């Protein structure tokens, strides 16, 4: 499968010099197109107060229509209706905002994240999930199985109803049902780990992680201990230097640029 690495939302949080992106994968399958996360959508600009709430005051997004997934799909010469499936790492607004631009698409994520969005059981979850929004979507919940581990991660499931080679990997911590998504691009795998970490310095041990990102990560985490454990596991994976694996996250512009170069985009 061919994988395009898109920035579907530029943000400029205070004291984060390089800013943040919304790293979205556009995947060409034999049966159409699929997105991994969706970034901001066309409605996020005019309706930011209700769609993003107080987090937008810190994230300071640009909301450019040209950065939305639907406009980038069109710019690449595709019909947006060919986007039949969207796989989400989790339900935060900067990951699912673009879903509304593809109302015909099925939305895939872990069953635990679906349950969390419906229950809104904690104060963080009440702020994270807008009440009732999930009922407007065609949601497919998946339960990653411990019988199908993936590269040392204990629970995963291949989303063969989309295409062979797309794997949903349970990686809770940032949210209750947070997941990573692995995509077989032929000569390598791309592993999109969502918000399991914010800055490459957290896994490549080069440092330079803005304090503001560390604070934000801690404040919004569902389970801080699991977030730290995820950092350790992903650091181990990074240190293995597997030539057939590209590790990316949702918001690091350095990792986005590196992935675009590796995919042949200057």
PEMO-V895219 format. One record per residue. N is the residue number from 0. RES is the residue in one small letter. NEAR is the number of other C-alpha atoms within 10 Angstrom. Layout:
n=N res=RES near=NEAR
n=N res=RES near=NEAR
This chain:
n=0 res=x near=18
n=1 res=x near=14
n=2 res=x near=23
n=3 res=x near=18
n=4 res=x near=21
n=5 res=x near=23
n=6 res=x near=23
n=7 res=x near=29
n=8 res=x near=28
n=9 res=x near=22
n=10 res=x near=20
n=11 res=x near=16
n=12 res=x near=18
n=13 res=x near=14
n=14 res=x near=11
n=15 res=x near=15
n=16 res=x near=9
n=17 res=x near=13
n=18 res=x near=17
n=19 res=x near=23
n=20 res=x near=24
n=21 res=x near=26
n=22 res=x near=29
n=23 res=x near=28
n=24 res=x near=27
n=25 res=x near=22
n=26 res=x near=23
n=27 res=x near=18
n=28 res=x near=16
n=29 res=x near=10
n=30 res=x near=11
n=31 res=x near=17
n=32 res=x near=24
n=33 res=x near=24
n=34 res=x near=23
n=35 res=x near=28
n=36 res=x near=33
n=37 res=x near=32
n=38 res=x near=30
n=39 res=x near=32
n=40 res=x near=28
n=41 res=x near=21
n=42 res=x near=16
n=43 res=x near=24
n=44 res=x near=16
n=45 res=x near=10
n=46 res=x near=11
n=47 res=x near=16
n=48 res=x near=13
n=49 res=x near=10
n=50 res=x near=19
n=51 res=x near=22
n=52 res=x near=14
n=53 res=x near=12
n=54 res=x near=17
n=55 res=x near=16
n=56 res=x near=12
n=57 res=x near=13
n=58 res=x near=19
n=59 res=x near=15
n=60 res=x near=22
n=61 res=x near=14
n=62 res=x near=20
n=63 res=x near=15
n=64 res=x near=18
n=65 res=x near=15
n=66 res=x near=20
n=67 res=x near=26
n=68 res=x near=30
n=69 res=x near=25
n=70 res=x near=18
n=71 res=x near=18
n=72 res=x near=19
n=73 res=x near=12
n=74 res=x near=11
n=75 res=x near=9
n=76 res=x near=9
n=77 res=x near=15
n=78 res=x near=13
n=79 res=x near=19
n=80 res=x near=14
n=81 res=x near=16
n=82 res=x near=23
n=83 res=x near=18
n=84 res=x near=23
n=85 res=x near=27
n=86 res=x near=28
n=87 res=x near=27
n=88 res=x near=32
n=89 res=x near=27
n=90 res=x near=22
n=91 res=x near=21
n=92 res=x near=23
n=93 res=x near=27
n=94 res=x near=25
n=95 res=x near=21
n=96 res=x near=24
n=97 res=x near=24
n=98 res=x near=27
n=99 res=x near=18
n=100 res=x near=18
n=101 res=x near=21
n=102 res=x near=15
n=103 res=x near=16
n=104 res=x near=21
n=105 res=x near=18
n=106 res=x near=23
n=107 res=x near=23
n=108 res=x near=28
n=109 res=x near=30
n=110 res=x near=18
n=111 res=x near=21
n=112 res=x near=23
n=113 res=x near=20
n=114 res=x near=14
n=115 res=x near=20
n=116 res=x near=25
n=117 res=x near=18
n=118 res=x near=13
n=119 res=x near=16
n=120 res=x near=11
n=121 res=x near=11
n=122 res=x near=8
n=123 res=x near=14
n=124 res=x near=20
n=125 res=x near=15
n=126 res=x near=16
n=127 res=x near=20
n=128 res=x near=20
n=129 res=x near=19
n=130 res=x near=13
n=131 res=x near=10
n=132 res=x near=11
n=133 res=x near=14
n=134 res=x near=9
n=135 res=x near=9
n=136 res=x near=16
n=137 res=x near=14
n=138 res=x near=18
n=139 res=x near=15
n=140 res=x near=15
n=141 res=x near=19
n=142 res=x near=17
n=143 res=x near=24
n=144 res=x near=15
n=145 res=x near=13
n=146 res=x near=10
n=147 res=x near=15
n=148 res=x near=15
n=149 res=x near=17
n=150 res=x near=10
n=151 res=x near=8
n=152 res=x near=16
n=153 res=x near=15
n=154 res=x near=19
n=155 res=x near=26
n=156 res=x near=21
n=157 res=x near=21
n=158 res=x near=17
n=159 res=x near=10
n=160 res=x near=8
n=161 res=x near=21
n=162 res=x near=19
n=163 res=x near=14
n=164 res=x near=17
n=165 res=x near=26
n=166 res=x near=24
n=167 res=x near=29
n=168 res=x near=30
n=169 res=x near=29
n=170 res=x near=28
n=171 res=x near=24
n=172 res=x near=22
n=173 res=x near=26
n=174 res=x near=28
n=175 res=x near=22
n=176 res=x near=23
n=177 res=x near=26
n=178 res=x near=31
n=179 res=x near=27
n=180 res=x near=26
n=181 res=x near=23
n=182 res=x near=25
n=183 res=x near=20
n=184 res=x near=18
n=185 res=x near=12
n=186 res=x near=9
n=187 res=x near=13
n=188 res=x near=20
n=189 res=x near=20
n=190 res=x near=20
n=191 res=x near=25
n=192 res=x near=23
n=193 res=x near=26
n=194 res=x near=27
n=195 res=x near=28
n=196 res=x near=24
n=197 res=x near=21
n=198 res=x near=23
n=199 res=x near=22
n=200 res=x near=15
n=201 res=x near=19
n=202 res=x near=20
n=203 res=x near=15
n=204 res=x near=12
n=205 res=x near=9
n=206 res=x near=11
n=207 res=x near=10
n=208 res=x near=15
n=209 res=x near=16
n=210 res=x near=11
n=211 res=x near=14
n=212 res=x near=17
n=213 res=x near=14
n=214 res=x near=10
n=215 res=x near=14
n=216 res=x near=18
n=217 res=x near=16
n=218 res=x near=12
n=219 res=x near=16
n=220 res=x near=20
n=221 res=x near=20
n=222 res=x near=14
n=223 res=x near=16
n=224 res=x near=13
n=225 res=x near=17
n=226 res=x near=21
n=227 res=x near=17
n=228 res=x near=14
n=229 res=x near=21
n=230 res=x near=17
n=231 res=x near=14
n=232 res=x near=14
n=233 res=x near=20
n=234 res=x near=17
n=235 res=x near=13
n=236 res=x near=17
n=237 res=x near=17
n=238 res=x near=12
n=239 res=x near=10
n=240 res=x near=11
n=241 res=x near=12
n=242 res=x near=9
n=243 res=x near=12
n=244 res=x near=19
n=245 res=x near=20
n=246 res=x near=20
n=247 res=x near=24
n=248 res=x near=23
n=249 res=x near=28
n=250 res=x near=25
n=251 res=x near=21
n=252 res=x near=21
n=253 res=x near=14
n=254 res=x near=19
n=255 res=x near=22
n=256 res=x near=17
n=257 res=x near=17
n=258 res=x near=21
n=259 res=x near=15
n=260 res=x near=12
n=261 res=x near=12
n=262 res=x near=15
n=263 res=x near=9
n=264 res=x near=11
n=265 res=x near=8
